[in-house]
Amino acid sequence: MIGSKGLAPNDLDAMDNEQLSKELEKAKAELFNLRFSQAVGQLDDNSRIKAVRRDIARIYTISKERELGIRTAPGEED
């Protein structure tokens, strides 16, 4: 699986909405820093950009599924 450790779908399911939004902010900041490093020519691991982009997409997917009622946040009852 491409992505960061600790950000697998099962791990993200265990997070509440607040934790999920914090992870999203961290991932977006990391992506910005990686793109900046790439532009300056100091990026060593180009595959990290792809992994962070997938992490962001995974977080957005889980958030949207919770919004639509497909998934539930931990602690929520149906």
C-alpha angles and dihedrals in degrees: 000000000000114000142068125310110259094027100087115131091257091053092048091049089059092057123088121232094267093053089046092055091048090052089049091053091049092049093049091049091049091049090051091051092047092051091048091051090049092051091051091046097244099111113117101177111048092176090067089073090058092048093051092047089054091048090054091048091048091052092048091049094053091046091051093046090053090049091052093045096247091118131023129219116244112276094026118118124211 
